[in-house]
Every structure is written in structure tokens, then in C-alpha cells.
């Protein structure tokens, strides 16, 4: 009978584990809060975690009534749980309560790259008094925990340096390997190590695999990077350090049927299943590796080219120019591509020989993992140019320990003469001195005077001299200037968020006052004062450039305390907030005359702040 019960329990545990695993596989977006109960004046942190990626942008969750929510920033982590490595990014938000109550965060829905992510739900309770701290558990002695878990064989890191000796600027491959054996580790940070005398370290995404080490199979995270020495000397590199959290199951009460150590022999005590019935706590852990010696030697002076710029590695040099047939004054694009393996940080543009006869522009540089391309624009100024000059690239080969020089070019080109300009011509009336001589014809210079000239008519006036033409020309110009001014004003408002919100405050207040006049006729007291309260929140939120949600009189008083504000206006604002609270929550009855007076006071408060510069 007992055996049947055990088998049934095991089958239930397996079913729950499969269901939980399926749920966890689908769960990629999680909301959590560090404190579920806080008091007014305290803050909490909301975390929105995306698992399986570290590139997810921060969701816009907006504001909540009674809370002030501000985005803090992202935190990227890696985790090893049950031998599975996952990456995650958590976006943190600061929560400041403005009133007491219970608040629910989520479920949030977030769309990214065509996928929809839906979060879990988190709750927060805000009370008047400061929440009492729970009694802190007495920490267990570190040596006992270490001995219990035998961490030296279960989790450690190794610093591996491929080269014990190198030249200045020579790349040194570095690998830091984190070994984990049947432990749950979270919040794994990027490695750090002492690197005085070397370049800055930048790690890429780690590689995950399994490896046998000392007869034991480990889950391995391998972090790789390249560094190079900046000055000669004998250096000690490391030790490498990695900070993380070890997930250790808390001890169960005496008499519990479950295991109360991490490595018990209970046949039903698989840690994968225990996750559903026991709680784990985080133990901060800093892992250190052994250091290693690296000797950085100076580059040899023998055989060093005069134009050597410090490039170290093994490279190829490709030299191209196009087009090769141009006219004087037309541009030629020259590409100088350096490929190979080495330190591209020290690769400079190859030196070109005499560039006389060319107009040179600043080169553009494009660097990739194993190549660097320099694009140079050159303009031949005369048709006497016959080639793009030769280019020379020199580097030091650390494998052969010699300097190498690569010469490319010259590249033949054909330059034709530019378009010839037309010869200068005299434009204007021809003077008597320059006019060609004409044969004089007698009697052709005599014109008879008319005794009756006939009807005089005015010559036709040109259209471009009329006012209509001038108006047609000016109208488009006026429209363009007007559009430019309007667009500049819109751009200025976008850049100046405070001014934009102040303008929005005026429009929202006018709209609210207009709506209140209609509600006054309906004599709906509750709806009227809810609109008054919403108008006050929206107006002061936009006018004072603070979050509108959760605004009360105490909030705006803290902002206006240092301003020169009329005390009578502050009294009216306080009165409006108070009467709104009584009408909305205490359901106190007011007559129509009181509602009219409150509407008038609201108009006075809005008009005052519209005239007042804050």
C-alpha cells in the first residue's frame, strides 16, 4: 500500500513538473516587485524581465493613479538552472506611492518584432505607517556552507591565455571559462580581471557547451576576447573574477519528509522536482581564477620601414580605383582594403606616393572583424595625370618576426581635357568705334515731317511689370515663409517638452471648463466633481511638468512652495481638492449654488496660473 502511495506521489510530481516546464518554456515576460508592502514615503522597484534575449527595449507602461513611476534602466544577466544556460534583460522602474491602497501591476502586453509578450502580475500594498521589517535570519557560517556544498569541485573559473609572450600591439586571445556541475546559478555578471599595461577588455556573448574536466562533466560558459600590450614589460594578467548568485535551498523544518541538505540520497529528491515544493535563497558568490604571467616585448628596430605605423599581424593589401577614364575635374574613388588577422586598431591608411596634380579629400574608414577599408576620393586637376600613385603598406609579422612591405600600383588612368569654355563676347549695344563701316547711301537720311501724325496709341505694357504678376510671385513666397515659421514652432515645441505640456494644459483646461458648464445644467453632483478633479490633475500635471496621475493638493504645494504664488489662489486650490474628495468619496451633498461657486473658483485658479510665469 505504501509503495502504491509513493508511486502515485511520484507520478503526480512528474505531471506537475512537466506542466511547470511547459509553462516556463512559454513564459518569457515576467513582472516582479522587490517589496510587496511599503509605506507612504518609501519606494519599491518593479522589474520587467525578458528571458532568452538581452536586446529587448524597455516597455512603456505609463503611469498609475496614486503612483509615480520612473524608469531606472536595464540590467542584463545570465543564468544556469538545471544545466540550462539562459540570458535575460530586466528593465527596472522606481515606484513612489502618492496615496494608500492596493495596486496591481500587469498583466502588461508588449509587441516587439511581430511577437506579443504578456507578463505575469505583481501586487503592491501601500499603508500609512512604515511596514515593520521581518526578523532577519541568523546567517549560517560560510565555512560550513562551503563544506556542505563542496563548491571547489562544483563551480570554478579558469583563465586561459593563448600566448605567454607577445609583441606590442600583438593580439593575445583570452578565454575565461566558468564550470558548473549540477548547481543552480543566477545573475552571472561579465568577467573582470586586472589588465594594467593592456588594452581595454570587451567580452562578447559567451559560448555554451558541456566538457569533461577531471573525470566530471560540467556545463561551461566560455567568455572570449582579445587584448594587446601597450608597452613592453613583464606583467601578471588576472586573476579573473566573476560575480554571481548561488541558489541554495533553505533548510526545511525538523521532521519534514523532504531532504534538508543539497546532496541527499532521497530517491524522490531530484532538485528539479524540489523547486516546486521548497524555496531557494540567493547566496552571493565571487569566483576567482589563477593569474598568469605575460611578457610583452618591444618591436625590433632592425629592418623597420620608415613609414611603419604600428600594424602587427598577417595582412593582405588590395588596391583599386574607379573609374579609370575621366575628365579633368571629375572624381576618382580609390579603395584600399586591408584583410587578414591581427590588431586592426593599429592599422592606418597606406601611404600614397606623390599626389601632385590631385585634389585630395578626407578618407572614409570602415572596420569589420577581419578587414579595414579606406575609401579616398581624388580629383585630377589636369589632363597630364596618367596614373593613380603607388600605395605602400607595411606591417610586422609576429609569426615570422620580420617586417613586411606591400607595394600596390600605380593604377593607370586616362584623363581627358575638361569641357572648354566659349570665348568671351561683347554683349550690348555696338558703339560707333566698333561698328562695321557701311557704305553710305545718299538721300536715305532724309525723313519727311508728317503734318498729320494720325491717332496716338500707348505701347503695350509688359505682363511682368503688372501688379498681378507681382502678386502671383509674392503669394508662394509668403506661403513658404509661413510654413517655415509654423514648422519651426512645432519643432521648438517638440524640443521644449515643458512648453508643449504648458500649451496642452491651457487647451485641456478650456475643454474641461466647457464640459463642466454642461454638467452643471444636468445637476449631476458626483460626475461634476469628478470632472473638476480630473481637470485639476490634468492642468497642474501639464502646467508644472509633473506626472498627472496621483496629483493631490499636497503634491502641487510641494512644487509651488518656492514660487511666489498668491495665498488666496492656493487657498482656493486646496478648497477645490477638498470638496472634490468629499463629493466623490464621502458623498456629501452640495447645492447648485455651491457647484457654480466652485466652477467660478476653478476658472479663477486657471486664469491666474495662465497669467503667472512659473
C-alpha positions in Angstrom: 0.0 0.0 0.0 2.8 2.4 1.0 4.6 1.6 -2.2 1.5 2.4 -4.3 1.2 5.7 -2.5 4.8 6.5 -3.2 4.4 5.7 -6.9 1.2 7.8 -7.1 3.1 10.8 -5.5 6.0 10.3 -7.9 3.6 10.3 -10.9 1.9 13.5 -9.6 5.3 15.2 -9.2 6.2 14.2 -12.7 3.0 15.6 -14.1 3.4 18.8 -12.2 7.0 19.1 -13.3 6.0 18.6 -17.0 3.2 21.2 -16.7 5.5 23.6 -14.9 8.3 23.1 -17.5 5.8 23.7 -20.4 4.6 26.9 -18.6 8.1 28.1 -18.0 9.0 27.5 -21.6 6.2 29.8 -22.7 6.8 32.4 -20.0 9.2 34.9 -21.5 7.9 38.1 -19.9 7.7 38.4 -16.1 6.7 41.2 -13.8 8.1 41.3 -10.2 8.4 43.8 -7.4 11.1 43.8 -4.7 8.7 44.7 -1.8 5.0 43.8 -1.6 4.2 46.2 1.3 5.5 49.7 1.7 4.5 52.9 3.5 4.0 56.5 2.2 7.4 58.0 1.7 9.1 54.7 0.8 9.9 53.4 -2.7 9.7 50.0 -4.4 11.3 48.7 -7.6 9.3 47.0 -10.3 11.2 44.7 -12.6 10.0 43.6 -16.1 12.2 40.6 -17.1 12.5 39.2 -20.7 14.2 35.8 -20.8 16.1 34.4 -23.7 17.3 37.8 -25.0 19.3 40.8 -23.9 18.2 43.2 -26.7 14.6 43.8 -25.7 13.8 47.5 -25.4 12.1 49.0 -22.3 8.2 48.7 -22.4 6.3 51.9 -21.9 4.0 51.1 -19.0 2.7 54.6 -18.5 1.5 55.9 -15.1 -1.0 54.7 -12.5 -3.4 56.7 -10.4 -1.8 57.1 -7.0 1.7 56.2 -8.1 4.7 57.9 -9.6 6.6 55.6 -11.9 10.0 56.4 -13.3 12.3 54.3 -15.5 15.7 53.5 -13.9 17.4 51.4 -16.6 18.2 47.9 -17.8 20.1 45.0 -16.2 21.4 42.1 -18.3 22.1 38.7 -16.7 22.9 35.1 -17.5 21.6 32.1 -15.5 22.4 28.4 -15.3 19.5 26.5 -13.9 19.5 22.7 -14.0 22.3 22.7 -16.6 20.5 25.1 -18.9 22.0 28.5 -19.7 19.7 31.4 -20.4 20.2 35.1 -20.8 17.8 37.8 -19.8 17.3 41.6 -19.5 15.3 43.2 -16.7 14.1 46.8 -17.1 13.8 48.5 -13.6 11.2 51.1 -12.6 11.1 53.1 -9.4 7.6 53.2 -7.7 6.8 56.2 -5.4 3.3 55.9 -3.8 1.2 59.1 -3.5 -1.7 57.5 -1.6 -2.5 54.4 0.4 -4.2 51.5 -1.3 -3.6 48.2 -3.1 -2.1 48.3 -6.6 -1.8 45.6 -9.3 1.0 45.7 -11.9 0.2 43.8 -15.1 -0.6 41.9 -17.0 1.4 44.0 -19.4 1.2 43.3 -23.2 4.2 44.3 -25.3 4.7 43.9 -29.0 8.2 43.6 -30.5 9.3 42.5 -34.0 5.9 41.0 -34.7 5.7 39.0 -31.4 3.4 39.8 -28.5 4.6 39.3 -24.9 2.3 39.2 -22.0 3.7 39.5 -18.4 2.7 38.0 -15.1 1.0 40.0 -12.3 2.7 41.7 -9.3 0.9 43.3 -6.4 1.9 46.2 -4.0 0.1 47.4 -0.9 0.7 51.0 0.4 0.0 51.7 4.0 0.2 54.9 6.2 2.8 53.7 8.7 6.2 52.2 7.9 5.9 48.5 7.3 7.8 46.5 10.1 10.8 44.7 8.9 10.7 40.9 9.1 13.2 39.4 11.6 16.4 38.6 9.8 17.5 35.0 9.9 20.9 34.4 11.5 23.4 33.8 8.7 25.0 30.4 8.6 28.8 30.3 8.9 30.3 30.4 5.4 32.9 27.6 6.0 30.0 25.1 6.9 28.0 26.1 3.8 31.1 25.8 1.6 32.0 22.4 3.1 28.4 21.3 2.7 28.2 22.2 -0.9 31.8 21.4 -1.7 31.9 24.4 -4.1 35.6 24.0 -5.1 34.6 21.0 -7.2 31.2 22.2 -8.3 31.8 25.7 -9.6 35.0 27.5 -10.5 36.6 29.5 -13.3 39.8 29.2 -15.3 41.7 31.9 -17.1 43.3 30.7 -20.3 45.9 32.9 -22.2 47.0 31.5 -25.6 50.3 33.4 -25.6 52.8 33.8 -22.7 54.9 36.1 -24.8 53.8 38.7 -27.3 55.0 41.9 -29.0 53.5 45.4 -28.5 50.1 45.6 -30.4 50.0 41.9 -31.0 46.6 40.4 -30.2 46.5 37.9 -27.3 43.4 35.7 -27.2 41.9 35.4 -23.8 39.3 32.8 -22.6 37.6 32.7 -19.2 35.7 29.5 -18.6 33.0 29.1 -15.9 32.5 25.5 -14.9 29.2 24.5 -13.2 28.3 21.0 -12.1 24.7 20.3 -11.0 24.2 23.7 -9.4 21.7 26.5 -10.0 23.4 29.8 -10.6 21.7 33.1 -11.4 22.7 36.7 -12.1 26.1 35.8 -13.7 28.0 39.0 -14.5 30.6 39.5 -17.2 34.1 38.6 -16.1 36.7 41.2 -15.0 40.4 40.9 -14.5 43.5 43.0 -13.8 45.0 44.3 -17.1 47.4 47.0 -16.3 49.5 47.7 -19.4 47.0 46.2 -21.8 44.1 47.4 -23.9 40.5 47.7 -22.7 38.6 44.4 -22.5 35.3 43.8 -24.2 33.6 40.4 -23.9 31.1 39.1 -26.5 28.2 36.7 -25.9 29.5 33.6 -24.1 29.6 30.2 -25.8 27.8 27.4 -24.0 28.7 23.7 -24.1 29.5 20.7 -21.9 33.0 19.5 -21.2 34.7 16.7 -19.2 37.2 18.1 -16.7 39.0 15.9 -14.2 36.6 13.0 -14.9 33.4 15.1 -14.3 31.0 16.5 -16.8 30.5 20.3 -16.4 28.2 22.9 -18.0 30.6 25.5 -19.4 30.2 29.2 -20.2 33.2 30.4 -22.2 33.9 34.2 -22.4 36.3 35.2 -25.2 38.1 38.4 -26.0 41.4 39.7 -27.4 43.8 42.2 -25.7 47.1 43.6 -26.7 50.0 45.1 -24.8 50.5 48.8 -25.0 54.0 49.0 -23.6 56.8 46.4 -23.1 57.2 44.7 -19.7 56.7 41.6 -17.6 53.0 41.6 -16.5 50.8 39.4 -14.4 47.4 39.0 -16.0 44.5 38.3 -13.7 43.1 36.8 -11.6 39.8 36.7 -13.5 36.7 37.3 -11.4 33.0 36.5 -11.9 30.2 37.5 -9.6 27.0 35.5 -9.4 24.4 34.2 -7.1 24.2 30.6 -5.9 20.7 29.3 -5.5 20.7 27.2 -2.2 17.5 25.6 -0.9 16.6 26.7 2.6 16.5 24.1 5.3 13.1 22.6 6.0 11.7 22.2 9.5 12.7 19.2 11.5 10.6 16.2 10.6 10.0 17.3 7.0 9.8 14.4 4.6 11.9 16.3 2.0 15.7 16.5 2.1 17.3 19.2 4.2 20.7 19.1 2.5 21.7 19.8 -1.1 23.0 16.4 -1.9 20.7 13.9 -0.1 20.2 10.4 -1.4 16.4 10.5 -1.3 15.1 8.7 -4.4 12.4 11.4 -4.8 14.7 14.2 -4.1 15.6 15.3 -7.6 16.4 19.1 -7.4 14.4 19.7 -10.5 11.2 18.5 -8.7 12.2 20.1 -5.4 11.8 23.5 -7.0 8.1 23.1 -6.8 8.0 22.4 -3.0 10.9 24.2 -1.5 12.1 27.8 -1.6 15.6 28.7 -2.6 17.6 31.7 -1.4 20.4 33.5 -3.1 24.0 33.4 -1.8 26.3 36.0 -3.4 29.4 34.3 -4.8 32.6 35.8 -6.3 34.8 33.3 -8.2 38.5 33.9 -8.8 40.9 32.1 -11.1 44.6 31.8 -11.0 46.7 34.6 -12.6 49.3 34.1 -15.3 52.4 35.8 -16.5 52.6 37.6 -19.9 55.8 39.1 -21.3 55.3 42.0 -23.8 58.3 42.6 -26.0 59.1 45.8 -27.9 59.0 45.6 -31.7 62.5 45.2 -33.2 64.2 48.2 -34.6 66.2 46.3 -37.2 64.6 46.5 -40.6 61.7 48.7 -39.5 60.4 50.7 -42.5 60.3 54.5 -42.3 56.6 54.7 -42.9 55.7 51.9 -40.4 52.6 52.9 -38.4 52.5 50.1 -35.8 50.3 47.4 -37.6 51.0 44.0 -36.2 49.6 40.8 -37.7 49.3 39.0 -41.1 47.6 41.1 -43.8 46.8 41.4 -47.5 46.5 44.7 -49.3 44.0 45.2 -52.2 44.2 48.4 -54.2 41.5 49.6 -56.6 40.4 52.8 -58.4 37.4 53.6 -60.5 36.6 54.9 -62.9 39.9 54.8 -64.8 38.7 57.1 -67.7 37.7 60.6 -66.6 37.9 64.2 -67.5 40.0 66.7 -65.6 37.9 67.8 -62.6 36.0 64.6 -62.3 36.4 62.4 -59.1 38.1 59.1 -58.9 37.3 56.7 -55.9 40.3 54.8 -54.6 39.7 51.8 -52.3 42.5 50.5 -50.1 41.3 47.2 -48.4 43.4 45.6 -45.7 42.4 41.9 -44.9 43.8 39.3 -42.7 44.3 38.5 -39.0 45.8 40.9 -36.5 45.2 44.1 -34.5 43.1 46.3 -36.8 43.1 49.0 -34.2 46.7 49.9 -35.2 46.1 49.6 -39.0 46.3 53.0 -40.6 45.7 54.1 -44.2 48.6 53.0 -46.5 50.9 55.8 -47.6 50.5 57.1 -51.1 53.4 58.4 -53.0 53.4 61.9 -54.7 49.9 63.1 -55.2 50.9 66.2 -57.1 48.2 67.1 -59.6 45.3 65.7 -57.5 42.9 67.3 -55.2 42.6 65.0 -52.1 39.6 64.6 -49.7 39.4 63.1 -46.2 39.2 59.3 -46.4 36.3 57.3 -45.1 37.1 54.3 -42.9 35.0 51.1 -42.5 36.3 48.5 -40.0 34.9 44.9 -39.7 36.1 41.8 -37.9 38.8 40.8 -40.3 39.1 43.8 -42.7 39.5 47.5 -42.8 38.6 49.6 -45.9 39.9 53.1 -46.6 37.9 55.0 -49.3 39.7 58.0 -50.8 38.3 60.5 -53.3 40.9 62.1 -55.6 40.3 64.6 -58.4 42.8 65.0 -61.2 43.2 68.7 -61.9 44.9 68.4 -65.4 44.9 66.1 -68.3 48.6 65.4 -67.7 47.8 62.9 -65.0 48.4 59.3 -66.2 48.1 57.2 -63.1 46.9 57.0 -59.5 50.1 57.0 -57.5 51.6 53.9 -55.9 50.5 53.0 -52.3 52.7 51.3 -49.7 51.5 49.4 -46.6 54.0 48.0 -44.0 53.4 45.8 -41.0 55.2 43.5 -38.6 54.6 39.7 -38.9 54.9 38.3 -35.3 54.9 34.7 -36.5 57.9 35.3 -38.8 59.3 38.1 -36.6 60.0 40.3 -39.6 58.7 43.5 -41.2 56.8 43.1 -44.5 56.1 45.8 -47.1 53.3 45.6 -49.7 53.5 47.9 -52.7 50.5 48.3 -54.9 50.0 50.4 -58.0 50.4 52.8 -59.7 47.0 52.3 -61.4 46.9 53.7 -65.0 44.1 56.1 -65.7 43.1 58.2 -68.7 42.3 61.8 -68.1 40.8 63.9 -70.9 40.6 67.6 -71.1 37.7 69.2 -69.4 34.9 71.0 -71.3 36.3 74.1 -73.0 34.7 77.4 -72.2 33.3 79.6 -75.0 35.4 82.6 -75.9 34.5 86.0 -74.4 32.0 88.0 -76.4 30.9 91.6 -76.2 27.3 91.9 -75.1 25.4 95.2 -75.5 24.9 98.0 -78.0 27.6 98.4 -80.6 29.4 101.7 -80.3 30.4 103.7 -83.3 34.0 102.8 -82.8 33.4 99.1 -83.0 30.5 99.1 -85.5 31.5 97.9 -89.0 31.7 100.5 -91.6 28.8 100.7 -94.0 28.7 102.1 -97.4 27.0 105.5 -97.3 23.8 105.8 -99.3 22.9 109.2 -100.3 19.4 110.7 -99.6 18.5 107.8 -97.2 19.0 110.0 -94.1 16.2 112.5 -95.1 12.8 111.9 -93.3 9.9 114.0 -94.2 7.9 115.6 -91.3 4.3 114.4 -91.2 1.8 117.3 -91.0 -0.9 115.0 -89.6 0.6 112.1 -87.4 -2.8 110.3 -87.1 -4.1 108.7 -83.8 -1.6 108.3 -80.9 -1.9 104.9 -79.0 0.1 103.8 -75.9 2.6 101.0 -76.3 1.5 97.6 -74.7 2.9 97.2 -71.1 4.8 94.0 -70.4 2.9 91.5 -68.1 5.9 91.0 -65.7 5.6 94.7 -64.9 2.0 94.5 -63.7 0.7 94.2 -60.1 -1.0 90.9 -60.9 2.4 89.3 -61.8 4.0 90.7 -58.7 1.1 89.3 -56.5 1.5 85.9 -58.2 5.2 85.9 -57.4 4.8 87.0 -53.7 2.0 84.6 -52.7 4.1 81.4 -53.0 6.9 83.2 -51.2 4.6 84.3 -48.4 3.2 80.7 -48.1 6.7 79.2 -47.9 7.7 81.7 -45.2 4.5 81.0 -43.2 5.0 77.2 -43.5 8.6 77.6 -42.4 7.6 79.6 -39.3 4.8 77.1 -38.4 7.2 74.1 -38.7 9.9 75.8 -36.7 7.3 76.5 -34.0 6.2 72.9 -34.0 9.9 71.7 -33.8 10.6 74.1 -31.0 7.6 72.8 -29.1 8.8 69.2 -29.6 12.2 70.1 -28.3 10.8 72.0 -25.3 8.6 69.4 -23.5 7.7 71.8 -20.7 6.4 74.4 -23.2 4.5 71.7 -25.1 2.8 70.5 -21.9 2.0 74.1 -20.8 0.3 74.7 -24.1 -1.6 71.4 -23.7 -2.6 72.4 -20.2 -4.4 75.5 -21.5 -6.3 73.6 -24.1 -7.3 70.8 -21.6 -8.5 73.4 -19.0 -10.7 75.2 -21.5 -12.1 71.9 -22.7 -12.8 70.8 -19.1 -14.4 74.1 -18.1 -16.7 73.9 -21.2 -17.7 70.3 -20.3 -18.3 71.4 -16.6 -20.8 74.0 -17.7 -22.9 71.3 -19.5 -22.7 69.1 -16.4 -23.8 72.0 -14.2 -27.1 72.1 -16.1 -27.5 68.3 -15.6 -27.1 68.8 -11.8 -25.1 65.5 -11.5 -23.0 66.3 -8.4 -20.7 63.3 -8.5 -19.9 63.5 -12.2 -19.4 67.2 -11.9 -16.8 67.0 -9.1 -15.1 64.0 -10.8 -14.6 66.2 -13.8 -13.4 69.1 -11.6 -10.8 66.7 -10.0 -9.7 65.4 -13.4 -9.4 68.9 -14.8 -7.2 69.9 -11.8 -5.0 66.9 -12.2 -4.5 67.3 -16.0 -4.0 71.1 -15.7 -1.4 71.1 -12.9 0.3 68.0 -14.3 0.9 69.7 -17.7 1.4 73.2 -16.3 4.0 72.1 -13.7 5.6 69.4 -15.9 4.9 66.5 -13.4 3.0 63.2 -13.8 -0.7 63.9 -13.8 -1.7 60.6 -12.2 -1.9 60.8 -8.4 -1.8 64.6 -8.2 -3.2 66.0 -4.9 -3.0 69.4 -3.3 -0.1 68.2 -1.2 1.8 67.3 -4.4 1.4 70.7 -6.1 2.0 72.5 -2.8 5.5 70.9 -2.6 6.2 72.1 -6.1 4.9 75.6 -5.6 6.3 76.2 -2.1 9.3 78.1 -3.5 7.2 80.1 -6.0 5.7 83.5 -5.4 2.1 82.3 -5.5 -0.9 84.3 -4.2 -2.1 82.8 -1.0 -5.7 83.3 -1.9 -5.2 81.2 -5.0 -3.6 78.4 -3.0 -6.5 78.5 -0.6 -9.0 78.2 -3.5 -7.0 75.3 -5.0 -6.9 73.5 -1.6 -10.7 74.1 -1.2 -11.4 72.6 -4.7 -9.4 69.5 -4.0 -11.1 69.0 -0.6 -14.6 69.5 -2.0 -13.8 67.0 -4.8 -12.7 64.4 -2.3 -15.8 64.9 -0.1 -18.2 64.7 -3.1 -16.5 61.7 -4.7 -15.8 59.5 -1.6 -17.9 60.9 1.4 -20.9 61.5 -0.9 -21.6 64.9 0.9 -24.5 66.8 -0.7 -23.9 70.3 -2.1 -26.5 72.6 -3.8 -26.4 74.1 -7.3 -25.1 77.4 -6.0 -22.1 75.8 -4.4 -21.3 74.0 -7.7 -21.5 77.3 -9.5 -19.1 79.0 -6.9 -16.7 76.1 -7.3 -16.8 76.4 -11.1 -16.0 80.1 -10.8 -13.1 79.4 -8.4 -11.7 76.8 -10.8 -11.8 79.4 -13.6 -10.0 81.9 -11.3 -7.3 79.4 -10.4 -6.7 78.5 -14.1 -6.7 82.2 -15.2 -4.3 83.1 -12.5 -1.7 80.4 -13.5 -2.2 81.2 -17.2 -1.0 84.8 -16.4 1.6 83.7 -13.9 5.1 82.7 -15.1 6.4 79.7 -13.2 
